[in-house]
Structure formats: structure tokens, C-alpha cells
Amino acid sequence: MPSLIHATITVSGDESQLDACNARIRLLLADQDIDGEIDEHHGAGALCYDMKVKGGIPFPAFAQASQEFPALKMVVEWVNIDAGERGEATLVEGKLTEHNVHKLAMATGSARPVHVAVAANGKLDLALTFFRLNREEWMGYALTADRDALLRVVRAPESDAVELYATEGSPEWSMRWRASLAQSGCDFEVMAEPQEIDGAMYSELEQMAREFVDEWIWFASGAQDEIAIEKERYETAGHAIHAANVKASRLHKMAAGTARPDGTRQLSTLSGDDAWVRDFVARTWLGAVSGKRVSLTDRRTVF
């Protein structure tokens, strides 16, 4: 069975040629036998094609368009989870000017940034980890004291428009937020037709969530003999116990090194380039008042 490849192709350069190039690419793709789906996320200064396809990227169509629009540059980035590879290539004037393939390292916990914020009373406000799938897409996992979700964040190229997709305990994107980084508001919807997550990608995300939980979190629904020490430490500290809680040893280290005057604690290994993802998650998924709140005790896929 052919592997599912997730690819993003970004077209930039002479802005006066982008509309014509987009029209030409659509015609060329219509002649291709494509097994999968292609979404368009175009910005003011670039075109972006987001693909989930089997049997290979429809490279000939873009190579032909590149040849016909020599003033434009096409950057191709892809991930093949089954093959354990990611790569990037650049097309100019129909010719391949750059081509690199790398082994994926998503399973390495230390390679993933984390952000954990805890209230003064010990309640978990937000725990977040993610990895960058390509230049304009991030995949992650977030949880609070009473709910969790797998996340997908997509940013339009050369723009501040962003979409965030989240799960509700099933292997499908069922909630979506659309917003601009420059504005405070956002549009939210429970998707009428949820998008199934590719099996290999879902497994990778679930593994990431499990590793993150093993390192940081204990659950009130866990076996009592396994959480007895955590409960005792929380009760001694005067903290209320919630569905999900930061491990006492982690909480102690955060209190020693990251406590603020108001008693809140925060640990973050996010780079400056990634901090906006955390802020966007906080604006959308974390602040959501609509949609179903997911009980951690009901989420059997990870817990």
C-alpha cells in the first residue's frame, strides 16, 4: 500500500504573476491522477498548496508551471512518516536547484519544545508540546487540568492568518479556529465533517502525548497504589487534586526556579520562533467556551 505523503508547496516571487500561476497549476493538477487531497492556503505574497497524497507528490505539474513562470520560486517540503523521512526541494525555471532528504527525529523527546504553566494553587493551566512538520505547519498535544487534545496549527505563507485544528478524543480533527495573529478575535466551529487523521501521523502524535504525560503528568483516575505518593504530596502542599496534575517532583522544581510573585509557575523551552504557537493555542483552544469539554477519564486513546 503506497505511503501517505504530507507535502507543502509554497510559490513566491513576482506577485503580479501569482494569480496566473495559480490558475495554471490548477489546470495542470486537474490532468493528474491524484490519490489524496490538496488544500490551498494562499497569502498576499505567496501561494501555498497543502497536500496529503499517496503514490508521490504531483511534481510534474509544478515543474511545468515553474518552467512557464520563471520569475517565481517553488519550495517543496514533505514528510513521509512510513519511510521516516522529511525533505525539501526548490524549483526555479523548471529546474531543481536544491534537494535534501533527512531522517525524522520526532520520537526524540529532547527535540520537542515544552511549555507548562501552573496556577498558584497547583492547578494545571496549560501543558503543551509540539513539533514543526514543515515551514508552515505544527503538530502538537495540549492538556489542562480537565481536558486534552491533539493539535494541528497551519499558518498561511507570507501572512498572519492561522488555522488551528483540534481533536475531541477521536482520531479526527473535529474543531477548528481561524484567526489573524494581528487581531484578538477568532472564528470557531465544530466541523460538520471532521477530517480523519492519517493513521501513521496519529500514531506519532499519540506516542508524543504518551511520552509527554509519562514525564510530566499524573491522573486522579490512575491506580490508587500508583498515585498515593502524588496525592499525599499535593494534600501536604494544600493543592486541590484535578483530573490531570503536574507530577510533584516537577512542580517542586518549577516552584524553586520559575515561581512568580503571584505564586504561578511556568516552565518553557520554546524558542522565540515558536512562542507564537503557544499564544495562539491559548487564544483559541484554551480559551474556548464553545464545543464539548473532553474529560481526561474518557479519552481512552492515550489514557
C-alpha positions in Angstrom: 0.0 0.0 0.0 1.5 3.4 -1.0 2.7 5.6 1.8 0.7 8.8 2.6 3.0 11.8 2.0 2.2 15.2 3.6 3.6 18.0 1.4 3.5 21.7 1.3 4.5 23.7 -1.8 5.0 27.4 -1.5 5.2 29.6 -4.5 6.7 33.1 -4.2 8.4 35.8 -6.2 6.8 38.3 -8.7 3.4 38.9 -7.1 1.9 40.1 -10.3 2.3 36.5 -11.7 0.8 34.6 -8.7 -2.8 34.6 -9.8 -1.9 33.4 -13.3 0.4 30.8 -11.9 -2.3 29.5 -9.5 -4.8 29.2 -12.4 -2.2 27.3 -14.5 -1.3 24.9 -11.6 -5.0 24.1 -11.1 -5.3 23.1 -14.7 -2.2 21.0 -14.6 -3.3 19.3 -11.4 -6.7 18.5 -13.0 -4.9 16.3 -15.5 -3.0 14.4 -12.8 -4.3 11.2 -11.3 -4.0 12.2 -7.6 -4.9 9.8 -4.8 -5.5 12.2 -1.9 -6.4 15.8 -1.2 -5.0 19.2 -1.9 -5.9 22.3 0.1 -5.0 25.9 -0.8 -3.8 28.4 1.8 -2.8 31.4 -0.2 -1.5 34.6 1.3 -1.0 38.1 0.0 2.5 37.4 -1.3 2.7 33.7 -1.9 0.7 30.6 -2.9 0.6 27.6 -0.7 -0.7 24.1 -1.5 -1.1 21.6 1.3 -1.2 18.0 0.2 -1.9 14.6 1.7 -1.3 12.2 -1.2 -0.5 8.6 -1.8 1.9 7.4 -4.5 4.0 10.5 -4.7 3.8 14.3 -5.0 2.3 15.5 -8.3 5.8 17.0 -9.1 5.4 17.2 -12.9 2.6 19.7 -12.7 4.6 22.1 -10.5 7.8 21.6 -12.6 5.8 22.6 -15.7 4.4 25.6 -14.0 7.8 26.6 -12.8 9.1 26.5 -16.3 6.3 28.7 -17.5 6.7 31.2 -14.7 10.5 31.6 -14.4 10.2 34.7 -12.1 8.6 32.5 -9.4 10.3 30.2 -6.9 8.7 27.0 -5.7 9.7 25.4 -2.4 8.5 21.9 -1.7 8.6 20.4 1.8 7.3 16.9 2.6 7.1 14.3 5.3 6.8 10.6 4.8 6.1 9.1 8.3 6.1 5.5 7.0 9.6 6.0 5.5 10.8 8.0 8.4 11.9 10.8 6.2 11.3 14.5 5.5 12.7 16.6 2.7 12.7 19.9 0.9 13.4 20.9 -2.7 13.4 24.2 -4.6 12.3 24.7 -8.2 13.3 27.7 -10.3 12.7 27.9 -14.1 11.6 24.3 -14.0 14.9 23.1 -12.7 15.7 21.6 -9.3 18.2 23.9 -7.6 18.1 22.3 -4.1 17.1 18.9 -2.9 17.6 17.5 0.7 16.3 14.4 2.5 16.6 13.9 6.2 15.6 11.2 8.7 12.8 12.1 11.0 13.7 12.6 14.7 10.2 13.3 16.1 10.4 10.5 18.5 13.3 12.1 20.4 11.7 13.7 23.4 14.5 16.2 24.0 14.0 17.6 20.4 10.5 18.8 21.3 9.8 22.1 23.0 7.5 22.2 26.0 5.5 24.8 27.9 3.9 24.1 31.3 2.0 26.8 33.3 0.6 26.1 36.7 -1.6 28.3 38.9 -0.7 29.3 42.4 -3.0 26.6 43.9 -1.2 23.9 41.8 -3.9 23.6 39.1 -2.5 22.9 35.7 -3.4 25.8 33.4 -1.7 24.6 30.2 0.8 21.9 29.2 1.9 21.9 25.6 4.4 20.2 23.4 4.7 20.1 19.6 7.0 19.7 16.6 7.3 21.5 13.4 6.1 19.4 10.5 7.2 21.8 7.8 7.7 25.5 7.3 4.0 26.5 7.8 2.6 23.6 10.0 3.0 22.4 13.6 1.6 19.3 15.2 1.2 19.0 19.0 -0.5 17.9 22.1 -2.1 20.1 24.8 -3.8 19.5 28.1 -5.2 21.3 31.1 -6.5 20.1 34.5 -9.6 18.8 32.9 -9.3 18.3 29.1 -6.8 17.5 26.4 -6.4 17.4 22.6 -4.1 16.7 19.7 -3.5 19.9 17.7 -2.6 21.0 14.2 -1.6 24.6 13.5 -1.4 25.9 9.9 -0.1 29.4 9.1 -0.7 30.9 5.7 2.6 31.8 3.9 3.6 35.5 3.9 0.5 36.2 6.1 -0.6 36.4 9.7 -3.7 34.1 9.0 -3.7 30.9 11.1 -5.9 27.9 11.5 -5.9 25.6 14.5 -7.5 22.1 14.4 -8.1 20.0 17.5 -9.4 16.6 18.4 -12.1 15.6 20.8 -10.7 12.2 21.8 -11.1 10.5 18.4 -8.5 10.2 15.5 -10.0 13.1 13.6 -9.9 16.9 13.5 -13.3 17.9 14.7 -12.8 21.5 15.9 -11.3 24.5 14.0 -10.4 28.0 14.8 -9.5 30.7 12.3 -7.8 33.9 13.3 -5.2 36.6 12.5 -2.1 36.9 14.6 -2.5 40.7 14.5 -6.1 40.7 15.8 -7.6 39.4 19.1 -10.8 37.8 17.8 -11.2 34.4 16.2 -13.8 32.3 14.4 -14.7 28.8 15.9 -16.6 25.9 14.5 -17.4 22.3 15.4 -16.7 20.8 12.0 -19.7 19.3 10.3 -17.4 16.9 8.5 -14.5 16.0 10.7 -11.2 15.3 9.0 -9.7 11.9 9.7 -6.0 11.9 10.8 -3.7 9.7 8.8 -3.0 6.5 10.8 0.8 6.9 10.8 0.6 10.5 11.9 -2.0 9.7 14.6 0.3 7.0 16.0 3.2 9.5 16.0 1.1 12.1 17.8 -0.2 9.6 20.4 3.3 8.4 21.1 4.4 12.0 21.6 1.4 12.5 24.0 2.3 9.4 26.0 5.9 10.4 26.4 4.9 13.9 27.5 2.4 12.5 30.0 4.9 10.0 31.4 7.4 12.8 32.0 5.1 15.4 33.4 1.6 14.3 34.4 -0.3 12.1 36.9 -4.0 11.4 36.7 -6.5 11.2 39.6 -8.1 8.3 37.8 -4.9 6.2 38.0 -4.5 3.2 40.1 -4.5 4.3 43.8 -1.4 2.5 44.8 0.5 4.2 41.9 -0.7 7.7 42.7 -0.7 7.5 46.5 2.5 9.4 46.9 1.5 12.1 44.4 -1.8 12.6 46.3 -0.1 12.8 49.6 2.4 15.5 48.3 -0.5 17.5 46.9 -2.5 17.3 50.1 0.5 18.3 52.1 1.1 21.3 49.9 -2.6 22.3 50.2 -3.2 21.8 46.5 -6.6 20.6 45.1 -6.4 17.4 43.0 -7.8 17.6 39.5 -8.3 15.1 36.7 -4.7 15.9 35.4 -1.9 17.2 37.6 1.7 18.0 37.3 4.0 15.5 39.0 5.0 16.7 42.4 8.7 16.4 41.7 8.3 18.6 38.6 6.1 21.0 40.5 8.7 21.3 43.2 11.4 22.2 40.6 9.1 24.7 39.0 8.4 26.3 42.4 12.2 26.6 43.0 13.1 28.0 39.7 10.1 29.6 38.0 7.8 30.8 40.7 6.4 34.4 40.2 5.4 36.9 42.8 1.7 35.9 42.4 2.6 32.2 43.1 2.1 31.0 39.5 4.8 28.8 37.9 5.9 28.5 34.3 8.5 26.5 32.5 9.1 26.9 28.8 11.7 25.7 26.4 10.0 27.3 23.4 12.2 29.3 21.1 11.3 32.8 20.0 10.1 31.4 16.7 7.7 29.0 18.4 6.3 31.2 21.2 3.5 32.5 19.0 2.2 28.9 18.7 1.7 28.8 22.5 0.0 32.2 22.4 -2.3 31.1 19.6 -3.3 27.9 21.4 -4.0 30.0 24.5 -6.2 32.4 22.5 -8.2 29.6 20.8 -8.3 26.1 22.2 -7.5 27.1 25.8 -9.9 30.0 25.8 -12.8 28.1 24.1 -16.2 28.3 25.7 -18.0 26.6 22.9 -17.8 22.9 22.0 -17.5 19.8 24.1 -15.1 19.8 27.0 -13.3 16.5 27.0 -12.9 14.6 30.2 -9.5 13.0 30.5 -11.0 9.9 32.1 -13.0 9.4 28.8 -10.0 9.7 26.5 -9.0 6.1 26.1 -6.7 6.6 23.1 -3.9 7.9 25.3 -5.0 7.3 28.9 
